[in-house]
Amino acid sequence: MEFHKGVFRKTIKLAPWVVGVVGLIVITEILAFGQINMPDPSMIAGQAIPAPELPDGTVSVRVVRQELGDNLVDQEVTITVAGTSQTAMTGDDGRAQITGLSSGASGTAEAVVNGETLISSPFQIPQSGGIRVILIAELAERAERLAREAAEASAAPPVKGVVTFGGDSRVVVEFRDDTLEIFYVLEIVNSARAPVDIGGPLIVELPTGAAGAAVLPGSTSAAIAQGDRVTVPGPFGPGSTQLQIGYRLLHDSDTLTLTQRWPVALDQVLVIVQKVGNMTIDSAHFTEADETQAANGTLFMLGGNPKGIPAGGELSVLLSGLPVASSLPRYTALALAGLILIIGSWAAAGGSRSEDAERRLVSRRDSLYGELVKLEEQRQATRIDGSRYAAKRKRFLSDLERVYGELDGITSSQKKGSEVGA
């Protein structure tokens, strides 16, 4: 598989998830149009993806049967924008395209395959570039087939074998309040047709200095975080097992080396780092490096290597030019210790209320993440129709946005209180 800048630029479209709502629950949707391991088709069916590489006012619709590679040729597609419908036929690549559509107008794409009507989610024509949509026929039949195959595979006795961290695995680094937050999005892949016993649990030992380690929503329920270690017991069923890990890494200088040892082979290296100021990244493991800008203006640096890292190997990434908080406030705080003690009792009462509010918001945030995970599971199991799924998902994301806004407000208030106290 060629590792090139085009793949990087498609991959970085996940940035709004990473920056806005941690971004680790459903990041594989965007990769359907890149050439990195294809995601579950049910996760991307009918979704509209911004495509800046397309001509302005263009909608491209791909129609497939069950799997992303099974293109439907000579299939009629109807694209309705601003109340006006146009039709086009799919080519050998399964794609039909309409151009010259007005920016800002809303629309949908539709196709009828063997009596099954496939309709996309509503989309809006962007100011520049276009929209890509994929319509997938016979998803119910696919789900039944996969469930049957999974049941048969799970019933088989475990065999001795190995797993790897698959091609959809990545390391994401971002900043929050001048603190490095590290996320591992890992795909534990068992390519055998039976459950695999790797000789014990899979244990990820986090780097020295890792704090607040947690297993994030979307991960296997068997994963446990304890201190700087995340453990996933086996055996591992055929296919993929998802594992997302988050932790903080404190730094007190403008350079830091992130070193992670991988207990099993990492099929390919992909590191995505939010760029702040004049930051740079470097690693002997990178054969490709790039910078790009997300739709919200956030800059990201990317490094990768298609050859990956063998089991027991280490990924080492040097981060330079990191923002560092000045030490002056610490010395000032020491010099004014007496004044702080005098006003301490007054500040404590307000701080306690603020901490209680923060704990409640954090609890609400975690609860909403759990609801999102359950909703995705219901959708994959086809236990919820598309309209109810879309409505619930929109409400949960809206609630999450409000919770994050209130958390940011508390953080701002705490900072202002600290400035007043100082």
ABEGO torsion letter per residue (X at the ends): XBBBAAAAAAAAAAAAAAAABGGAABAAAAAAABABBBBBAAAABGBBBBBAABBBGBBBBBBBBGBAABBBBGBBBBBBBGGBBBBBBBBAAGBBBBBGBBBGBBBBBBBBBGGBBBBBBBBBBBABEBBBBBBBBGAAAAAAAAAAAAAAAAABBBBBBBBBBBAABBBBBBBBGGBBBBBBBBBBBBABABBBBAGEBBBBBBBBGBBGBBBBBGBBAABBBBEABBBBBOBBBBEBBBBBBBBBBBBABABBBBBBBBABBBABBBBBBBBBEABBBBBAABABBBBBBBAAGBBBBBBBBAAEBBBGBBBBBBBBGBBBBBAAAAAAAAAAAAAAAAAAAAAAAAAAAAAAAAAAAAAAAAAAAAAAAAAAAAAAAGABBAAAAAAAAAAAAAAAAAAAAAAAAAAAAAAAAAAAAX
